[in-house]
Amino acid sequence: MSKTAELGAIAVMGAGAVGCYYGGMLARAGHDVTLIGRAQHVGAVRRGGLRMEIKGFDGNVPMRAAEEASAIRGAKLVLFSVKSPDTERAGSALAPHLDRDAVIVTLQNGVDNAERLAATLGREVVPAVVYAAVEMAGPGHVRHHGRGELVIGPSSASARIAVAFAAAGIPVEVSDNVSGTLWAKLVVNCAYNALSAITQLPYGRLVQGEGVPAVMRDVVDECLAVARAAGVEVPGDMHQATVRIAQTMPAQFSSTAQDLARGKPTEIDHLNGFVVRKGEALGVPTPSNRLLVSLVKLLERRATAPARSAS
């Protein structure tokens, strides 16, 4: 059986850094991949393929690319990687074009996107946890900084996806506690993303700041308290896991920092903001997370506000 026959055609809805990385890895392994994304990236991929800058390889990978959600038609596997605030809008756009037997896997930040997308589509969505440090280095150019493994939830297709992805150099674990794993990633994101964005510092330099490790511990403690109140079992020692991130990815800027630097809206409402809202609903105080949300929101407004003219 050929690699393309194992999964069929693949479409990536929301071809940003994460979508381009996984789509590119699969295309390199011989799969039929279509990227669906913004005009500047689509144009670059159409002209010369997707440039992938990864360990041991820096070159262009030919594949199809489109701006329209209708390009998803015929795909048997859909990797859904739009920004969290765009989940319902993008889901509604692709819904009329989905094959009945297509498998949808969401590769998004946050813990509730699979649930939100499933409600929009009226069908099963497989949640996934992404552990990849990647960025768009330019139109049609994805740069990989480290890691790349996935944890996905159980489904009739999960074992087949894991085998095919592993053959493409993407380690995949199928977990019965993907909810807890999603929360574990959320906790780390809450500790790093906003602080990296506010300071515009990579993780290694960020944690050297006076008082920063203590602030991060407070953020983690609040997140874990909310998770416990929600009945979620978060695996592992999250304080140690948080410390390790700066050691393993010292040069990485958070996705929130990258968004702010480019004047784009962030996902803060679906990271620390989600913890704040969930804490309010469950009666758990989250003052450190609330402060980080407020600061990122202020910086978002400043980044998108029109320049003031000198009087």
C-alpha positions, 0 to 999 in steps of 0.5 A, spaced: 500 500 500 502 506 498 503 512 503 498 516 499 493 510 499 494 510 507 491 516 508 488 519 502 489 526 500 490 531 505 488 538 506 491 543 511 486 548 513 490 554 516 497 554 513 500 558 518 507 555 521 504 549 524 500 547 518 505 548 514 510 544 518 506 538 518 503 539 511 510 540 509 513 534 512 507 529 510 508 532 503 516 530 503 514 523 505 510 523 498 503 524 501 498 529 496 497 535 500 494 542 499 495 548 503 489 553 504 492 559 507 493 567 506 494 569 499 502 571 500 503 564 502 499 561 497 502 565 492 509 563 494 508 556 495 504 556 488 511 559 485 516 555 488 513 550 493 514 550 500 521 552 503 522 548 509 528 550 513 529 544 518 534 540 521 538 536 516 534 540 510 533 546 507 529 546 500 523 547 497 517 542 497 512 542 491 505 542 493 498 545 492 496 551 495 489 555 495 486 561 498 479 558 498 476 553 503 473 549 497 480 546 496 478 542 501 474 538 497 476 530 496 481 530 502 480 524 506 484 527 512 484 535 514 489 538 519 485 544 522 490 549 524 487 556 524 488 561 530 483 559 536 478 565 535 477 563 527 475 556 529 467 557 528 468 562 522 473 557 518 469 551 520 463 554 517 467 555 511 469 548 510 463 545 512 460 544 505 466 542 502 468 536 507 467 529 504 463 525 509 468 520 510 474 525 512 477 525 518 478 532 522 484 533 526 485 540 530 492 542 531 490 548 535 492 552 541 487 551 547 483 546 550 476 547 547 477 547 540 475 540 538 469 541 542 467 548 538 469 545 531 465 539 532 459 543 534 460 547 528 461 541 523 456 537 527 461 531 526 467 528 530 473 532 531 480 529 533 483 533 538 491 533 538 496 536 542 502 540 538 509 540 541 513 544 535 517 550 535 516 553 528 515 560 525 513 563 518 520 566 516 517 569 510 512 568 505 511 560 503 517 559 508 517 555 514 522 555 519 523 549 525 526 550 531 525 544 535 521 538 537 515 536 532 511 530 536 503 530 536 499 527 541 492 525 539 485 523 541 482 516 540 478 515 534 477 509 528 483 513 524 488 514 530 492 508 529 493 509 522 494 516 522 500 515 527 503 510 523 503 514 517 505 520 520 511 516 524 513 514 517 514 522 515 518 523 521 512 526 525 512 522 532 505 521 534 502 518 541 494 516 541 492 518 548 486 516 552 487 522 556 488 527 551 484 532 555 489 532 560 495 533 555 491 539 552 491 542 559 498 540 560 500 544 554 495 550 556 499 551 563 506 551 559 503 556 554 500 560 560 506 561 563 510 563 557 506 566 552 504 572 555 510 574 558 514 572 552 510 577 548 510 583 553 517 583 554 519 580 546 524 576 549 525 568 547 524 563 553 531 562 555 532 570 556 525 571 559 526 566 565 533 570 567 529 576 569 528 578 576 522 575 579 520 571 573 520 564 575 516 566 581 511 569 577 511 563 572 510 559 578 504 563 580 501 562 573 502 555 573 499 554 580 492 558 578 492 554 572 492 547 576 487 549 581 482 551 575 484 544 572 482 540 579 476 544 580 474 542 572 475 535 574 481 534 569 487 530 571 493 534 568 499 529 567 506 530 570 510 535 574 508 541 571 513 546 574 518 541 572 515 541 565 515 549 565 522 549 567 524 544 562 521 548 556 526 554 557 532 549 557 530 545 551 527 551 547 531 557 549 531 561 543 524 560 542 519 566 542 512 565 543 506 565 538 503 570 542 510 574 542 510 573 534 503 575 533 504 582 537 511 583 533 507 583 527 501 587 529 496 581 529 491 579 534 493 574 539 490 568 542 490 570 549 483 569 550 484 562 549 490 561 553 490 565 560 483 568 558 480 561 558 483 560 565 480 566 567 473 565 565 474 558 567 476 560 574 470 565 574 465 560 573 468 555 578 470 560 583 477 559 583 481 566 583 486 567 577 489 574 579 496 573 575 493 570 569 488 576 569 494 581 569 497 578 563 491 578 559 490 585 561 497 587 559 497 583 552 490 586 551 493 593 552 499 591 547 494 589 542 491 595 542 497 599 541 500 595 536 493 596 532 492 603 533 493 608 528 499 612 529 498 619 533 500 625 529 505 630 532 501 636 534 
